[in-house]
Amino acid sequence: MFKILSIDTSFAFTNISVICNGKLELLHYLHTDKKTLENMPKLLEELNIDISEFSAFAVSRGVGYLTSLRIGITFVKTWAYLYDRPVVSYENLEILARYTHSDYPKIPYLKVSSHIIYRIAEEDKISEIKIYKGEDIDGMGITLPFWQDRICKSNIVLPFFPFSAFGGMYAYEKLKDFKEGEDVFKLEPVYIK
């Protein structure tokens, strides 16, 4: 049995997924005023999650709030190091584009603080991460309902998007070909400048 624990701590919510042999076994979403560092150990205990039982870990590296991202990444890096398990990181905009059915170009975007962050996904490539500055963007916008800003003429507003679940599935596919995962010492959040 190949089990992946995937966590997303990129915003005010935390979501955790367990992927078992390529299938979603658990999805838990928590939106609270408590801090990620305080929540994570309690949440794992409440869900009866034993870190040692996992074959690999997946974690969001952003885009999102830097402090909560760093905390989530640090948890995963520590577990991977302690239990000698592989890690695959994922980037939220790429995951939004990859797992949302739409015509190309796809424009996944999220609001982080006062900035709207986006990428342009074509069938065979995805742009670097960009900060929206009012430019015209052609394509299908993909976002979540938390943000009222719309940067495209046409938009898909997803009522819910479990980044940890799709990130875990992404990690499962990646680990089929790249069994050792990423170097935990090089894993860092996405920094937007």
C-alpha positions in Angstrom: 0.0 0.0 0.0 1.4 3.4 -1.0 0.1 6.2 1.1 0.7 9.9 0.7 -0.1 12.6 3.2 -0.7 15.9 1.4 -1.1 19.3 3.2 -1.9 22.8 2.0 -1.3 25.6 4.4 -1.2 28.4 1.9 -4.1 30.5 3.2 -6.2 31.0 6.4 -7.4 27.4 5.9 -5.6 24.2 6.2 -6.5 21.2 4.2 -5.1 17.7 4.5 -5.6 14.7 2.2 -4.6 11.1 2.3 -4.0 9.4 -1.0 -3.9 5.6 -0.9 -2.7 3.8 -4.0 -3.8 6.7 -6.2 -7.2 7.2 -4.6 -8.5 9.9 -2.2 -9.0 8.2 1.2 -9.4 11.3 3.4 -10.0 15.0 2.8 -10.2 17.4 5.7 -10.7 21.1 5.5 -10.2 23.4 8.5 -10.8 27.2 8.5 -10.0 28.7 11.9 -8.5 31.7 13.5 -5.8 29.6 15.1 -2.3 29.5 13.7 -1.1 26.7 11.5 1.7 25.8 13.9 -0.9 25.4 16.7 -3.4 23.5 14.5 -1.3 20.9 12.7 -0.4 18.6 15.6 -3.9 18.8 17.1 -5.5 18.2 13.7 -3.3 15.1 13.0 -4.2 13.7 16.4 -7.9 14.3 15.9 -7.8 12.6 12.6 -5.8 9.7 14.0 -3.0 10.3 11.5 0.2 8.5 12.3 3.0 10.1 10.3 5.1 7.0 10.3 2.5 5.1 8.2 3.0 7.2 5.1 5.1 6.3 2.1 5.6 9.9 1.0 4.5 13.5 1.6 3.1 16.2 -0.6 3.0 19.9 0.3 1.9 23.2 -1.3 4.8 25.6 -1.8 2.4 28.4 -2.7 1.3 30.8 -3.9 -0.1 32.0 -0.6 0.8 33.6 2.7 4.4 33.1 3.4 4.4 32.4 7.1 1.7 29.6 6.9 3.5 28.2 3.8 6.8 28.0 5.6 5.2 26.3 8.6 3.5 23.6 6.4 6.7 23.1 4.4 8.7 22.8 7.6 6.4 20.1 9.0 6.7 18.1 5.8 10.4 18.5 5.5 10.9 17.4 9.1 8.7 14.3 8.6 10.4 13.4 5.4 13.8 13.7 7.0 12.9 11.8 10.2 11.2 8.9 8.4 13.4 9.0 5.2 10.4 9.4 2.9 10.1 11.3 -0.4 8.5 14.6 -0.8 6.8 16.2 -3.8 5.8 19.9 -3.7 3.1 21.5 -5.8 2.3 25.0 -6.8 -1.4 26.0 -6.4 -1.8 27.9 -9.7 -0.3 25.0 -11.7 -2.6 22.6 -9.8 -5.7 24.8 -10.6 -4.8 24.8 -14.3 -4.0 21.1 -14.4 -7.1 19.8 -12.7 -9.8 22.3 -13.9 -11.4 21.3 -17.2 -11.5 24.3 -19.5 -10.4 25.5 -22.9 -6.9 27.0 -23.3 -5.5 29.4 -22.5 -6.3 28.9 -18.8 -5.6 31.7 -16.4 -5.5 30.4 -12.8 -5.3 33.2 -10.3 -5.5 33.8 -6.6 -5.4 36.9 -4.4 -2.6 37.0 -1.9 -2.7 40.0 0.4 -3.3 43.0 -1.9 -2.0 41.3 -5.1 -3.7 39.1 -7.6 -1.2 36.4 -8.7 -1.7 34.4 -11.9 -0.2 32.2 -14.6 -1.1 31.5 -18.2 -1.4 27.8 -19.0 -1.3 26.6 -22.6 -1.7 23.0 -23.7 2.0 22.3 -23.6 3.4 25.0 -21.2 2.7 27.3 -18.3 4.1 30.8 -17.8 6.1 32.0 -14.9 4.1 33.4 -11.9 3.0 37.0 -12.5 1.5 39.8 -10.5 -1.6 41.3 -12.2 -1.2 45.0 -12.9 -4.4 45.7 -14.9 -3.2 44.3 -18.2 -5.7 42.7 -20.6 -5.5 38.9 -20.4 -7.2 36.6 -22.9 -8.3 33.2 -21.7 -10.5 31.5 -19.2 -9.9 32.7 -15.6 -10.0 30.1 -12.9 -10.3 31.1 -9.3 -12.1 30.6 -6.0 -15.1 32.6 -4.6 -13.1 34.2 -1.8 -11.8 36.8 -4.2 -14.3 39.1 -5.9 -11.7 40.5 -8.3 -12.0 39.1 -11.8 -9.1 39.6 -14.3 -10.6 37.8 -17.3 -13.7 38.4 -19.4 -14.7 34.8 -18.8 -14.2 33.1 -15.4 -14.7 29.8 -13.8 -15.3 30.4 -10.1 -14.9 27.1 -8.3 -17.0 26.9 -5.1 -14.3 24.7 -3.5 -10.9 23.4 -4.7 -9.1 21.0 -2.4 -5.5 21.8 -3.2 -4.2 19.0 -0.9 -6.2 16.4 -2.7 -5.2 17.4 -6.2 -1.6 18.0 -5.0 -1.6 14.5 -3.5 -2.7 13.0 -6.8 -0.1 15.1 -8.6 2.5 13.7 -6.2 1.3 10.1 -6.7 1.8 10.5 -10.5 5.2 12.2 -10.0 6.5 9.5 -7.7 5.8 6.7 -10.2 8.8 8.0 -12.3 10.7 10.0 -9.7 10.7 7.7 -6.6 13.2 9.7 -4.6 11.1 12.9 -4.7 12.6 16.3 -4.2 15.6 17.4 -2.1 14.0 18.5 1.2 16.9 20.9 1.8 16.1 22.8 -1.3 12.3 22.9 -0.9 11.1 26.5 -0.3 7.9 28.5 -0.7 7.1 30.5 -3.8 8.4 34.0 -3.2 6.5 36.8 -5.0 8.5 40.0 -5.5 
